[in-house]
Amino acid sequence: MFLSVFEMFKVGIGPSSSHTMGPMVAAGRFLDLLRGSPFQVHGLRASLHGSLAHTGVGHATDRATVLGLAGFQPESYDPEAAEAALARIRDTKQVTPEGLAPLQFDPKKDLRFDFGPALPGHANGMILLATDAQGDVVLQETYYSVGGGFVLTEAELAAGRDTDEGDPVPYPFKTAAEMLQMAENNGLSIAEMKRANEVSRGTAEGLDRGVKRIWQVMNDCIDRGLENDGILPGGLNVRRRARGIHDALQSERGRNQPAPHTINDWMSMYAMAVNEENAAGGQVVTAPTNGAAGVVPATIRYWLDHVPGASAARIPDFLLTAAAIGGLVKYNASISGAEAGCQAEVGSASAMAAAGLCAVLGGSPAQIENAAEIALEHHLGMTCDPVKGLVQVPCIERNGLGAVKAVTAASLALRGNGTHLVPLDACIETMRQTGVDMAEKYKETSLGGLAVNVPNC
């Protein structure tokens, strides 16, 4: 099993990797299908199902689908161009993607929210259709947005979770147990094995350049979040808090005997800055999802800014280790809130961050695995119940607490020798089973939990 660090950490836009980035990616794939099709296509239609329907407006799924059919993609997203395109599409009722003739598409009529049963493959399903001049369907594809911006067609999903068809990698671990055994047999760290796998599919220069960009985008997102203020969009009137917390913490610096627990405010603030930017539709990095995008960068920033001896030169080791853990969770369970609740998003992110921090603090592979397990274990059962379908409440604060738990988990693991009762593999499997058993109303549908017990105004 191989999942690249650049698949786990993808540059994209808020507010959701599964509900915004995924549909945009799916629409782009459908356009590629049309470009290779022999049919004369005249118009397009789309239907959103399951969680994509229930929380689609709050997650900007409708906008993302329309823009994706117009040719926009997450990594190259230009907000001003997108707004101009949306206005043009509303006026002309056409999309004009590159390489195709203008296609009839009226968002009010041709984009449908289906609130019936979810499609059979995944809670996040969408169907895209192309029609001829008479309105008959000439091409149709079903896509599933399976979390973290990953998109699979119906056939790809049916083929199984391990769809990697590339060349073999040097260290192809599918479980944490295999990962630890390979590390012991070869005398390598998790980051070293992950780096070898990445380089076997690319180049060392490309890896270094790409990882540097990932951290740059993450760090820039924190900085923007600490500079911006005001009310977040969506109607809940949630005020940004990261800047105010940062200003207060800065003013308290230098005072005698600061409270030790204040460090938790720094960690939470870094994470909240990212997720406030995400909620506003800004540029973020999936880590492993948009809804959990603040945990990993907050933990790195905490380490760099507050831990003596921290060096930016070790950030690649942090991210590679975190990606290895995230890949295990995705392959053996899920990183999708619509599939397994927030345990799969913030829980996975916290496990990744704990592993990465443990690695750069000198932890052994066994201690790193222990850190990931501690962090994930204490998110088990966490529901995904966003108020009004927006990635704001409880999502923003939840990232802050995920970062605090990650640091605590890494610290606890470093106090031991890596020996512990519950293996990471068992914790991942427990998370999967818990997700299966969890009621659908607690899995990113906004039909239960805080979403129905907090007024949506």
N, C-alpha and C positions, 0 to 999 in steps of 0.2 A: 504494500500500500504506500503510495506517495502522494502527498498533498503539499504543493509548493507554499513557501512562506508568502508568495505573492498572490496566492489564492485565498489564504487565510487573512492576510492584511491587504485589502483592496482600497484604493482611493476612490471615493465616490461622494454622493450627496445625501443630505438628510431629507426626511427624518427616519427612514427605515431601509435597511438593506434588503429585507424580504418583500416589503410592500412598495418601496419606491425604486430602488436599484434593480431588483429582480424583474419586475414588469417592464422596465425600460430595456433591460438586457434581452428579455424574451421578445419584445417587439422588434428589436434590432435583428435578432435571429430570424424572425419571421420575414423581415424585409430581405435578408440574404436568401431565404427560401424562394421568395418571389422573383428575385433577380435571376435565379437559375431555372425558373419555371417556364414551360412552353406556352402557358395560358396567357390570354389577353385579359389582364386584370383591370377592372374599372373602379371598384370600391373596396372598402375594408369595414369589418365589424369586429367587435371584441366583447367578451363577457367575462366578468370577474366572479369568482365563486369562493365559498367558505370564508375564511378570515379576510381574504382580499376584498370581499364584498362588505362584510360587517364593519371593518375598520378602515376601509379603503379611502374614504374622504379625509378622515383625520390623518392618515398616513400619506396623503397626496398620491394615492395609487392611480386615480383617474388622470391627474396631470402627467404622471410618469408614463402611463400607457400612451396617451396622446403624443407626448414629446418623443417617446421611443419610436412610434410609427412615423414621426416626422424626421427621424434620423439622429436624434440626440442620444448620447451615451454618457454614463455616469462619470467616467474618468476625465472626459473632455468637456464637461457641462459648462455652458456659459449662461449665467442667470439672465443677463439682459437680452441675449439672443433668444432664450427660451420664452421670455415674456412676449417678445415681438412675434415669435412663431405662434404662440397660443392665440394672440389677438387676430393674427392673419387667418388661422384655421377657423376660428369662430365666425369670421366675416365671410370667408370663401367656401367654408365647409369642404375643404380639400387639404390633404397633406402632400408635400412635394419632396419626398426623400430622394437623395442622390442616386442616380442610376435607374430611376423608374419614372414613368410618366405620372403626371398629377393624378392622385387617387381620391375619389369621393369619400369623405369621412366627416360626418356631423357628430361631434361628441355628445350632443343631447339625445340623439336618436340611435347612434351606432355603437355607443359604449353602454353596456347594460350591467347593472349590479344584480346578481342572482342570489337572493337570500335564502334559497332552498338548501337542501343537503349539499355538503361539500363534494367535490369530485373525489373519486375513489382513491387516487394516488397520494394525495397530501392535502392538508388544510388550506394551503395557498395555491389555488388552481386558477388558470385562465385559459380561455379558448379564443384563438385568433382566426379569423376567416377572411378569405378574399373572394370577391364576387365579380361576375362578368357584367356586361351592360344591361342584361335582363334581370340582374339581382340574384342569379343562381350562384351557389357556392361552388367554386372551382378548386379551392385549396383551403385546407383546414389543419390546424395543429393545436394540440393541447400542451401547455407548459405548466410546470410546477416550480414555484419559487421556494426552494427548500431551506432557506436561511443563509445569512451572510452574503447575499448577492448571488448565490449559486442557483443556476436554472437548469432544469432537466426537462426534456420532452417526455411524453408518456412512454415512449419506447425505451428511452434511456433509463427512466426510473424503473421500468419493469425488468431491465437487464441486471439490476442489482446495484448496491451501494458502491462497490469497488469498480469504477468505470475507467480507471487509469490504464491506458493502452500504450504508454510510452516505453522506452527502453528500461531494462531493469536498473535499479539503483543499488549502491553498495550495501546499504543497511535498510532493508525493506520491512521494518517492524509494523505489525498490525495491532499489537497490544503493548501495554506498559511493561508486562513481564518480558516480552521479547526484546523491548527496548533496553531494559536493564541488563538482560543477559548479553546482548550484543555489546553494550558498553563495557561490561566486565571482561568479556572474552577479548576485546580489542584494545582495552586500556584507553578508551576515548570518552570524552564528555558527550552529553546529549547534543550540545551545540555543534561539536565537531562532526558527529555523525550526520546531523541535519545539514550541515554545510557541505559535506561530501556528497550527499544525495542531491542537493541543489546544483552543485557544480557539474555533476554527471549529466544533468539535463540542460546546462547552459555554460556560462563562463564565470570565473571568479570575479572578473571585473564587473560583469553585469549584475552579479549578486550583490557585490559591495555597493554599486551605484543605486540599485533598487532599494536595498535596505536603508541606505542613507536618505533616500527620498521619503520612504515610509515614515521615518522618525521626523523628518523635516515637516511633513504635512501634519503629523500628530502634534508636534510642538507648536507650530503656527496656529493650529486650532485652539490649543490652550490659551495662547497669547491673545487671540481675537476674543475668546470668551471672557478673558479678564479685562478687556478694554470696552466691550459692548455692554450696554445697559438697556432698560426699557421693558416693554411687555412682549411676551412671545406670541406669535400668531396662532389662531385657531379658535379663539372665543372663550377660553378658560380664564383669560386675564392673569396668567401666571407671570410674575415679574422675574426677570433675571436676577440672580443673587450672587453669582461668582465675583463680579467686580466689587460689590459692596463688602463681601467677606474679605477679599484681597486687600482692599483699602484699610479695613479695620485691623487685619493682621499686621500689615506693614506699619501702621501707627503704633502698634503695641511692641514692636521690636525694640530691644534695648532696655525695656523695663526690667526691674529687678524681679527675680523669682516668678517667671511666667508659669502658668499651670502646665504640667507635663502633657495633659491630654490635648492641649492646643495643636499638637502636631497632627491630630486627627482632622482638625479643621483645614489644615493645609492640604492633606490628601483629598478630602472631600471636595474642597474648592477646585482643585485641578480637574477632577473628574466632572464636576458640575459645569465647569467652563466649557468642556468638550460637548457635553450633552445639551447644554443650552444652545450652542452653535448648531448642533444636529437638529434640535427642535425647530430652529429657525430656517432650516433647509440649507445650511452651510456645508462646506467641504469637510469631510471627515474621512477616517480610515476605519473600515470594518475590523473589529478586534474582539470577537470574531464577527460581530454584527454591528449595525449602527446603534441599535438600542442599548448595546453594552460597550459602545465605542470609547467611553471615558476611563474604564478601569485600567487597562494596560498603560496608556500614556500617563495617567495620573501616578501610577506606581513608579514608572521610569522617572518622571519629573521629581517626585518625592526623593527618590534615590540620588539623583544628580544634585538637587538643591540642598538636601538636608543630611545626607550620610557622608561622613568623612571618608576620603579616599575614593569616592565614586569618580569614574572617568567615562566620558562619552565614547571612548574607544571600545568600551565593552557593550555598548548598546546592541551591536549585531548578535552577540552571544545571548543577550536577553531576548531579543525578538525571535531568534532561531529556536531557542528552547521553548518559548511560549507557543510558537507555531507547531512544534512537535506535539505538545500536549493538546492543543486545539484540534490537530488532525486526528488524534486518537478519539477525542470526544465526538467529533463529527462522524467518523467512520463507524464507531461502535454504538452511538446513541443519536444525538441531534444537537444542533446549535440553533434550532428554530423555536421561537416562542409560541408560534401557532401549532407546533407539533408536540412540544413538551413543557410549555410554560417558561417562566423567566429563569428557572433553574438551568435551562439550556442556554440562556443568553448571558445574564450577569454571572450565573454560577460558573459557566465555562470560562468567561473572561477572567473571573477571580482566580480560577485554577491556573490559567495561563500566566497571569501576572505573578502569582505566588511562585510558580516554577521559574519564571525568568528572573525574579528578584533573588531567589535562593541561589540560582546559578551564578549571578554576578557577585554575590556575597561569599562565594567560595564553596557552595554546597556540592556534595557528591551526587552522582545520579540517583542514588537511593534516597538521599535527603530531598532532592528536587521532586521526585515522584511522591514522597510523603507530603511535601508542601502543597502540591497540586491536589492531592486527595483531601487534605484538611480543608482547603478552601472550597472545593466542590461539595464535600459532605455537608457543610454547614449552609448550603443553599438548597439542599434537597427539598422538594415539595413546593418551592416558591412558584406562585402563580403569575400569570401575565394578564393583568386586568387594567389596562390603560383607560383613564377617565376620558370620555368622549372620543376614544380611539386615537388620541394624540400621544406622541412619545414624550410626555412631560411629567405627568403624575401617575404613578410613583417613580417613573423611570429615571429622572434626573438625579434625585437624591439616592436612589438605589445604586447607581454607579459609584457614588461617593462611599457608601458602606461596603460595596464590593471591593474597592481599593483598600479600605481599612482592613477588611478581612484577609485580603491577599498578603498585606505586610505582616499581619499577625500570624498567618499560616506559615509564611517563610521563616519568621523568627522562631516559632515553635519547632519547626522541622530542623532548624540549625542547632537547636538545643539537644537534639537526639542524634542517633547514629544512622538513621534511616530505617531502622526496624520498627514496624508498627503493625497493628492488628488488621486493619481494613486495607487491602490493596486498592490502588487507583482503579484497576480494571473492575473490581467488584463495585466500587462507587459509581463508575460510569454506567455499568449495567443496571444498578439500582435507579439511577437517574432515568435511564431509558424506560424501565418498568413503571416507574412513578408517572412518567409522561403518558404512557399508554393508559394507565388507570385514571389519570386526572380528567375531571369533567370538562367537556368542550367549552363550557362557559368561562372557564378559567384559563383558556389558551388563546389569548389575543383576539377574542371576539367582542370584548367590551359588553358581554351579556351577564357578567357576574362580578363579585368582589367589589373593590373600590369603584369600579366603573358604574355600578348601579346604586351604590350607597353614598356617593358624593354627588351633589347637584352639579349638573353639566352647564352651569352658567355662573 
